[in-house]
């Protein structure tokens, strides 16, 4: 009998400021070269900038809504059938949804230039919160959904 996959999220401790596991996961993904305090400072500063732009909302709720808005519902996977490769649309696992959303937000923030990282991250999170077409992470999500919609004719090849 095969061993079950164990996620490290069981061991993940919530972050010190907001006491939330999603924030801790985001910090770990943002971190480079083991510099966790730098990653924490970047994220907390970005959340503070978001809180100033939306004073009526709670900062943690803003962050969670932004990540939730980027999560993809469906994606395409390659499936080989009789020598041809098809892009088959499939639903996304909830853990993968979260990791893709975090990855896309961080990549989009790192791609922006000319400003400090916390401002780039704040801009990307605000765009995600507003579901703004200017945000690169939201564009990425929309492109994934368009690909799935374009290839729905191959859905019967399913996994």
N, C-alpha and C positions, 0 to 999 in steps of 0.2 A: 504494500500500500504506500503510495507516495506521501511524502511529508507535505503538510500544508504550508503555504506561503505566509510568512509572518511579516507584518508591516512594522516599520520602526516608529510609526505614529503612536503606537502604544507607549513608547518610551519618551516621546516628545513632551517636554515640559512647556507650559504656557509662558508667554513672555512676561517680564516683570512689571511693565507699565499698565497694560490693559488686561492681563491675566487671560489671554486668549490663545488657543492653539493655532488658529489660522494666521495670526500675526507672527507667531513664532516660526511657523513653516515658511512664511514669506521672508522673514529675516534670514533664515537659513539658506533660502534660495538666492537671496540678494548678496549674501556674504561671499567675499573673495579672499583667498589665502588665509582662511581661519580668523579673519578680523571681524568678529561678531559685534563688538562694541561700535565699530564704524558703521556696519550695516544697520544696527539698531538706531543709531543717531540719524542716519539718512531717512529711514522709514518714519521714525517719530517726527522728524522735522517736516516731512512730506504730509503726514496726517495733520500736523498743526496748521500748515498752509491751507489744507482742505477745510479745516474747521473754521479758519478765518473767512474763507469765501462763502461758507454755508453756516452762519452762526446759529441758526435755529436747530440744526441737526446735530446729533451726537457723533463725535469723530469716529468711533468704532463702527457705527451703523453706516456712515459714509463709505468707509473702507470696505466693509463686507458687501455692500450693495454694488460697489465698483467691481469687485472680484466676481460677484454673482452675474453681473451684466456681461462679462467677457466669457463666461463658461460656455463652450459649444455644446449643442444638443446632439448634433450628428456630425460625422466625419466620413471621409472616404478611405477605404483600405484596398490595397491591390490584391486581386485574386486571379490566379492563373487558371484558365479553363481551356484545355485543348490547344495549347500553343499561343493563345492570345491572353493578354493581361487586361483585366477590366478593373475599373475603379468602382468598387461596390460601396454604397452608402450604408453605414452601420451606426447604431446608437453608441454613445460614449459612456464608459463606466464612470460612476460618480467621482472616484478618486482621480481618474485620468482627467476628468473635466476640471477639477481643481488645480491639478498640476499644470495642465495646459494654460489655464487662465493666468496663473502666477508667472509661468515662463514667458508668455506673450507680453504681459505688462512690463516685466523687467527688461526683456529684449527691446521693446519699443522705447522705454525710458533711456536705455543705454545708447540707442541709435540717435537720439536727439543730442544736439551739441550746442555749445555756446553759453550754457548755463550750468550751475552746480547740479550735481546728481539729484539732490533732494527736490529741487525745483522741477527738473525734468520728470521725476517720478510723480510729483504732485500734479503736474499738468496732465500726465497720462492717466492718473487715477481720476482726476476731475472729468476728463473726456469720457472715461469708462462709466463714471457715475451718471453723466448726462446722456449716455449712449450717443455721443457726438461722433460724426463721421470724420472729424479731424484727427481723432486718436488712432494711432497705428494698430494698437491691440484690437480695437473694435473693428477696424477694417479687416484685420486678419480673420477675426471670427466670421464676419460677413462673407469673406471670400471662401472660407471653409464650407459655410452653409450653401453658397451658390454652387460650389463644386458638387456637393451632395445632391442638390436639386437638379443639376444638369445631368447627373449620372443615375437618377432614380430608375431609369429603364433597366439597369443592371441589378436592381435590388433583389431579384429572384435568385441571383447567384449566392446570396447570403452566406454567412459563415456557419 
